[in-house]
Amino acid sequence: MPEKPSISHLNFLDSIRGFAALFVIASHYVLSYGLPCKDALCDMILTESALHFWWDGYAAVSMFFVLSGFVLTIKFFKDNSTVTINNFNLSEYWIARFFRIWPAYSIVLCLSWWLKSTMPLAYDIRLLPQQEWIFRFWQELLTPLTIIKEVLLIFPSQELTLLPHAWTLSIELLVSFVVPVGVLLVNRSVSWLIALTLFVIIFMGASPFILHFMLGILIAKWHKKITRVLDAHSLWKLYTFVSGIFLYVGRFSWILFINKIFNIEMNDNLIWAFTGLGSTLIIISVLVSTRLKSFLSKPLFVALGKISYSFYLLHFCVLMCVTPWVLSSMNLVEPLALKWFLGLSITIAVTIFFSFFMYKCIEIPGIYLGKYLAKQIVLKNSFNDK
């Protein structure tokens, strides 16, 4: 029987991923049922200010990608040795990444197809009617091309039908496959990695989220030096954290203010650069702060982080099928805010419940299988070399 994956000393980073997953589900819930208040002032405060952070799904995705770049590469920078191509077994790495992502995804994709075919999608919900956003999904007939795109998970698109949020998984899978190239480049020269990243984004039209993986790699390379510098200047830790929050929430606060006051439409790639930089500074702040690490290391938060991938995958099924049924059964519940909070709480609770079982029954076996197959290929290649 394969050994159980060891527990990383960076478990507190899982908690960040868990909170990011919560922000994504909150974002989709708000897009589906609106905010818990209807007056203009409340809407403005929760939408056009830093308080938007708890339902800013795109900023949360930025955090996912920066974390992935960091976690995937930290093992190559634990000491000061030079990283070369010999540090990688690419077939082992690629197989492990594929089986980390695809098995759980394929199960939820099949579940979504079954639910789409059998469950009603429209409900009579008083006070919190379903918004137009949610009716964009699970309505169209699935064509063979659509099915192929969603099954293969290699065509990044925000127009996916069954699991619309899976566009992030396409990017995660494809970019993580070339992460070893990033590690080799940054080991030779940081400027090479930055130059190549900017080139493929600006001149080749690649996803701006590649920048987030690059930032994660840079944290992995420099985290020891950064820690030493910030430990020697306590006030800098505060500046780093505040700057990170400022950049992370910028999309719906100061960037929106600049757009309205000066009529300057900021480029989307630049906005994602800001959210990526904000995510980077927040992660650095956690790495150098004993208090933040202690807070994020609480068992409940770590547990949420462990199931965050299943949570991220399953929440849309719950939002489409369970949430509207729950809200329609609470038609007599008032006021609106109470019904809204109950709906969100039940949505999160149901998703966590099923995510726990999916993590145990699908994710962990998938990780074991990927590692087993990867080791078998390594052994086979070693035997053939002899």
C-alpha positions in Angstrom: 0.0 0.0 0.0 1.4 3.4 -0.9 2.6 5.6 2.0 0.3 8.4 3.1 1.4 11.8 1.9 3.4 13.5 4.5 2.0 16.6 6.2 3.9 19.7 5.1 5.1 22.2 7.6 3.4 24.8 5.4 -0.1 23.5 6.2 -1.1 27.1 7.2 -1.0 27.9 3.4 -3.8 25.4 2.9 -5.9 27.6 5.1 -5.4 30.5 2.7 -6.6 28.3 -0.1 -9.6 27.3 2.0 -10.6 31.0 2.6 -10.1 31.7 -1.1 -12.5 28.9 -1.9 -15.0 30.4 0.5 -14.7 33.7 -1.3 -15.4 32.1 -4.6 -18.6 30.4 -3.4 -19.7 33.7 -1.8 -19.1 35.4 -5.1 -21.2 32.9 -7.0 -23.9 33.0 -4.4 -24.1 36.8 -4.7 -24.2 36.6 -8.4 -27.0 34.1 -8.2 -29.1 35.8 -5.5 -27.8 39.3 -4.9 -26.6 41.0 -1.8 -28.3 40.7 1.6 -29.6 44.3 1.3 -31.4 46.1 -1.5 -30.9 49.8 -0.6 -28.4 51.8 -2.7 -26.0 52.7 0.1 -25.6 49.1 1.3 -25.1 48.0 -2.3 -22.4 50.6 -2.8 -20.6 49.8 0.4 -20.5 46.0 -0.3 -19.8 46.4 -4.0 -17.6 49.5 -4.6 -15.3 49.4 -1.6 -12.7 47.1 0.0 -15.6 45.2 1.7 -16.1 43.6 -1.7 -13.2 41.3 -0.9 -15.3 38.5 0.6 -17.1 38.0 -2.7 -14.4 38.9 -5.2 -13.9 35.5 -6.9 -11.4 36.7 -9.4 -9.0 38.0 -6.7 -9.4 34.7 -4.9 -8.4 32.9 -8.1 -5.3 35.1 -8.2 -4.5 33.8 -4.7 -5.0 30.2 -5.9 -2.5 30.6 -8.7 0.2 32.4 -6.7 -0.1 29.7 -4.0 0.2 27.0 -6.7 3.4 28.5 -8.1 4.9 28.7 -4.6 3.8 25.2 -3.4 4.8 23.4 -6.6 8.4 24.9 -6.5 9.3 25.4 -2.9 10.9 22.0 -2.6 13.5 23.0 -5.3 14.7 26.0 -3.2 15.0 24.5 0.3 18.8 24.7 0.1 21.3 26.8 -1.9 22.1 24.1 -4.4 21.8 24.8 -8.1 18.6 23.5 -9.8 19.2 21.7 -13.1 17.1 19.6 -15.4 18.4 16.6 -13.5 16.3 17.7 -10.5 13.2 16.9 -12.5 11.6 13.7 -13.6 9.2 15.3 -15.9 7.1 12.3 -16.6 6.7 11.6 -12.9 5.8 15.3 -12.3 3.3 15.5 -15.1 1.5 12.3 -14.2 1.3 13.3 -10.6 -0.2 16.7 -11.5 -2.7 15.2 -13.9 -4.0 12.7 -11.3 -4.1 15.4 -8.7 -6.5 17.5 -10.8 -8.4 15.3 -13.3 -10.0 12.4 -11.4 -11.9 14.5 -8.9 -12.8 16.9 -11.7 -14.1 14.1 -14.0 -16.4 12.8 -11.2 -17.9 16.2 -10.6 -18.3 16.7 -14.3 -20.3 13.5 -14.6 -22.3 14.5 -11.5 -23.1 17.9 -13.1 -24.3 16.3 -16.3 -26.6 13.9 -14.3 -28.0 16.8 -12.2 -28.5 18.9 -15.2 -30.6 16.2 -16.8 -32.7 15.4 -13.8 -33.0 18.4 -11.5 -35.3 21.4 -11.9 -33.4 24.7 -12.2 -36.1 27.3 -11.7 -37.8 27.8 -8.3 -40.3 30.3 -6.8 -38.1 32.1 -4.3 -39.6 35.1 -2.6 -37.4 38.1 -1.6 -34.4 36.4 -3.2 -35.3 35.6 -6.8 -32.6 33.9 -8.9 -30.5 36.4 -10.8 -29.9 36.3 -14.6 -26.3 35.2 -14.0 -27.3 31.7 -12.8 -29.6 31.1 -15.8 -26.6 31.3 -18.1 -25.6 27.8 -17.1 -27.0 24.3 -17.6 -29.5 25.6 -20.1 -27.9 24.7 -23.5 -27.8 21.3 -25.1 -24.3 19.7 -24.9 -22.7 19.3 -28.2 -19.9 16.7 -28.9 -17.4 19.6 -29.1 -18.6 21.0 -25.8 -18.3 17.7 -24.1 -14.7 17.1 -25.5 -13.6 20.5 -24.3 -15.0 20.0 -20.8 -13.7 16.5 -20.4 -10.2 17.1 -21.7 -9.8 20.3 -19.6 -7.1 21.7 -21.9 -9.1 24.5 -23.5 -9.1 27.5 -21.1 -12.5 29.2 -21.5 -14.9 31.1 -19.4 -17.8 29.7 -21.5 -17.8 26.2 -20.1 -21.3 24.8 -19.7 -21.4 22.3 -16.9 -18.6 23.6 -14.6 -18.1 27.2 -15.6 -15.5 27.8 -12.9 -13.3 25.0 -14.4 -11.6 27.5 -16.6 -9.3 28.0 -13.7 -8.5 24.3 -13.6 -7.5 24.4 -17.3 -5.0 27.2 -16.5 -3.8 25.4 -13.4 -3.2 22.1 -15.3 -1.6 23.7 -18.4 0.6 26.2 -16.6 1.7 23.7 -13.9 3.0 21.5 -16.7 5.6 24.2 -17.6 6.4 25.2 -14.1 9.7 23.3 -14.3 10.8 25.6 -17.1 10.1 28.5 -14.8 12.2 27.0 -12.0 15.1 26.4 -14.4 14.9 30.0 -15.7 14.7 31.7 -12.3 17.6 29.6 -11.1 19.7 31.0 -14.0 18.4 34.5 -13.9 15.3 36.1 -12.4 15.2 38.6 -15.3 14.9 35.7 -17.8 11.8 34.4 -16.1 10.2 37.9 -15.8 11.0 38.7 -19.5 9.6 35.4 -20.8 6.4 35.8 -18.7 5.8 39.3 -19.9 6.5 38.3 -23.5 4.0 35.4 -23.7 1.3 37.6 -22.0 1.8 40.8 -24.0 2.9 39.5 -27.4 1.4 36.0 -27.5 -1.9 36.7 -25.8 -1.3 34.1 -23.0 -3.4 34.2 -19.9 -2.4 37.0 -17.5 -2.6 34.4 -14.7 0.7 33.0 -15.8 2.2 36.1 -14.0 0.7 34.7 -10.8 2.5 31.4 -11.1 5.7 33.4 -11.8 5.2 35.4 -8.6 4.7 32.1 -6.7 8.0 30.8 -8.0 9.8 34.0 -7.0 8.4 33.7 -3.4 9.8 30.1 -3.4 13.2 31.3 -4.5 13.5 34.3 -2.2 11.4 33.4 0.8 14.4 32.8 3.1 16.0 36.1 2.2 12.7 37.9 2.4 12.1 36.4 5.9 15.5 37.5 7.1 15.0 41.1 5.8 11.5 41.5 7.3 12.5 39.9 10.6 15.1 42.6 11.0 12.6 45.4 10.3 9.3 44.7 12.1 7.6 47.7 10.7 8.3 46.5 7.2 6.1 43.4 8.0 3.2 45.7 8.6 3.9 47.7 5.4 4.0 44.4 3.5 0.7 43.2 4.8 -1.1 46.5 4.4 0.3 46.9 0.8 -0.9 43.4 0.0 -4.4 44.0 1.2 -4.4 47.4 -0.7 -3.5 45.7 -3.9 -5.7 42.6 -3.4 -8.9 44.6 -2.9 -8.0 47.3 -5.5 -10.3 46.0 -8.3 -13.4 47.2 -6.5 -12.0 50.0 -4.5 -9.2 52.4 -5.6 -9.1 51.1 -9.2 -12.8 51.6 -9.5 -12.4 55.1 -8.0 -9.7 56.0 -10.6 -12.0 54.7 -13.4 -14.9 56.8 -12.2 -13.1 60.0 -11.3 -10.6 60.2 -14.0 -12.5 58.2 -16.6 -9.5 55.9 -17.1 -10.3 52.4 -18.0 -7.5 50.2 -16.6 -6.4 47.3 -18.7 -7.6 43.9 -17.3 -4.1 42.5 -17.4 -2.9 45.3 -15.2 -5.7 44.7 -12.8 -4.8 41.0 -12.5 -1.2 42.1 -12.0 -2.3 44.1 -9.0 -4.4 41.3 -7.5 -1.5 38.9 -8.1 1.0 41.3 -6.4 -1.4 41.7 -3.5 -1.7 37.9 -3.2 2.0 37.7 -3.2 2.5 40.2 -0.5 -0.2 38.6 1.7 1.5 35.2 1.3 4.9 36.7 2.3 3.2 38.4 5.3 1.9 35.0 6.4 5.3 33.4 5.9 7.1 36.0 8.2 4.3 36.4 10.8 4.1 34.0 13.7 0.7 35.3 14.6 -0.8 34.9 11.2 0.8 31.4 10.9 -0.6 30.5 14.3 -4.1 31.8 13.3 -4.1 30.0 10.0 -2.8 26.8 11.6 -6.0 26.2 13.6 -7.3 22.7 12.8 -10.6 23.9 11.4 -9.0 26.2 8.9 -6.4 23.6 7.9 -9.2 21.0 7.4 -11.1 23.5 5.2 -7.9 24.0 3.2 -7.4 20.3 2.7 -10.8 19.9 1.2 -10.7 23.2 -0.7 -10.2 21.5 -4.1 -13.3 19.3 -3.7 -15.1 22.3 -2.1 -14.3 24.4 -5.2 -15.4 21.7 -7.6 -18.7 20.8 -5.8 -20.0 24.2 -4.8 -21.5 24.9 -8.2 -23.6 21.7 -8.1 -24.9 22.7 -4.7 -25.6 26.2 -5.8 -27.6 25.0 -8.8 -29.6 22.2 -7.2 -29.6 22.5 -3.4 -29.5 26.2 -2.7 -32.6 27.2 -4.7 -34.6 24.3 -3.1 -33.5 25.5 0.3 -34.4 29.1 -0.3 -37.8 28.2 -1.9 -38.6 26.2 1.2 -37.9 29.3 3.3 -40.4 31.6 1.5 -42.0 32.5 4.8 -38.7 33.5 6.4 -38.1 37.2 6.8 -36.3 39.6 6.8 -34.4 39.3 3.6 -31.0 39.5 5.3 -31.8 36.5 7.5 -33.0 34.4 4.6 -29.9 35.4 2.6 -27.5 34.4 5.4 -29.3 31.1 6.0 -29.1 30.3 2.4 -25.4 31.0 2.2 -24.7 29.2 5.4 -26.5 26.1 4.3 -24.9 26.2 0.9 -21.4 26.3 2.5 -22.3 23.6 5.0 -23.7 21.2 2.4 -20.7 21.7 0.1 -18.3 21.1 3.0 -20.1 17.9 3.9 -19.9 16.4 0.5 -16.4 17.7 -0.1 -15.1 15.8 3.0 -16.2 12.5 1.5 -14.9 13.4 -2.0 -11.6 14.3 -0.5 -11.3 11.0 1.3 -12.8 8.8 -1.5 -11.6 10.5 -4.7 -8.8 13.0 -4.1 -6.6 10.9 -1.9 -6.9 7.7 -4.0 -6.2 9.9 -7.1 -3.0 11.2 -5.5 -1.9 7.7 -4.5 -2.7 6.4 -8.1 -0.8 9.2 -9.7 2.3 8.7 -7.5 2.1 4.9 -8.0 1.9 5.2 -11.8 4.7 7.8 -11.8 7.0 5.6 -9.8 6.2 2.6 -12.1 7.3 4.7 -15.1 10.5 5.8 -13.3 11.3 2.2 -12.5 10.6 1.0 -16.0 12.8 3.7 -17.5 15.6 2.9 -15.1 15.3 -0.8 -16.0 15.4 0.0 -19.7 18.5 2.3 -19.2 20.3 -0.7 -17.7 
